[in-house]
C-alpha cells in the first residue's frame, strides 16, 4: 500500500507570534515519504488520535481512559523513539486524559497544548504534577491559532475562545479544543467532545468547516452532531471513537442517520482507523473490515 519510511532526525523550534505557532524542522536526512498519517486508536470508550507527518513529526491528541494508549504507541512508533513533539489535551475528562498520564511517564514530550480548563480529579493532579516535574512547556489554545506541523500541514484551532470559555465550561465537553487539520486539498475536522451549544456557535461564526474527514464529537452521543453542523461539514468519511457495548449506548441511532451520507467508521467495529493522504487523495485502513 503506502511505503513506511525511516524516521528522520530533526530539531524543533516553536515560535509564537501573532497567534501563529510554527513548528519547523531542521532536516538532517531527507525523507521521501509524502504521506500524512492520522490514526484514530481503538482505546475503548474514549478518544486518542495520533498524527504523523511525512517528516515524522508526531502529535498525540488525547490518550483515552487507561494505559491502552501505550500499547498502541508501541505498535506505531519505533522502539528507539521515545519522543512526542506535541500532545493536545482537548479537555480534562477522564476518558481523554487518563492515558496521557502514562504517556508523560514514558515519553519525552516537547510541548503540550491545552484549553486551560482544570478539574480536581486525582488523574488531573497526576497530569499537572508530571508537567511541572518534567518542565514541559504549555501552550494555551485559542481560536485563530495556526500550528504549522510542516510548511504545508496546518492545524487550525477554531475553538475555544478564551474570552468566553468559562460560559461554556459546564459541561467541560464544550471546552474541548477543536481543530481543522489541513494538508493540501484534504481536511480533517477534529472535535473532541463538543456538544450542540458549541456546534451552533461555530456555525454562527461563518467559519469554513467543510472537511473530508469528520471526527464525530462525544463518541456519537445524541448531545452532538446536529444536522446543520454535519450538513455544513459535508464529510466524505466520519469517524466515531467509541467503546464496544458501552453503557451509554453510543453511538446514538439518530446521529448515525445524520451521518449516513458519509462512510462511517467506528473504533468499536473497525478497530484502529488509519487515514493516509498525500494532500490530494486519501485512503483509509482499518484493523477490522
Secondary structure as UniProt FT lines:
FT   STRAND          10..17
FT   TURN            18..19
FT   STRAND          20..27
FT   STRAND          36..40
FT   STRAND          49..52
FT   TURN            54..55
FT   STRAND          58..61
FT   HELIX           68..76
FT   TURN            79..80
FT   STRAND          83..89
FT   HELIX           94..106
FT   STRAND          108..114
FT   HELIX           122..134
FT   STRAND          137..140
FT   TURN            143..144
FT   STRAND          146..150
FT   TURN            151..152
FT   STRAND          153..159
FT   TURN            162..164
FT   HELIX           165..168
FT   HELIX           172..175
FT   STRAND          178..183
FT   TURN            184..185
FT   STRAND          186..190
FT   TURN            192..193
FT   HELIX           196..204
FT   TURN            205..206
FT   STRAND          213..215
FT   HELIX           217..220
FT   TURN            222..223
FT   HELIX           227..233
FT   STRAND          237..240
FT   TURN            244..245
FT   TURN            247..248
FT   HELIX           253..258
FT   TURN            259..261
FT   STRAND          263..266
FT   HELIX           267..270
FT   STRAND          273..277
FT   STRAND          282..286
//
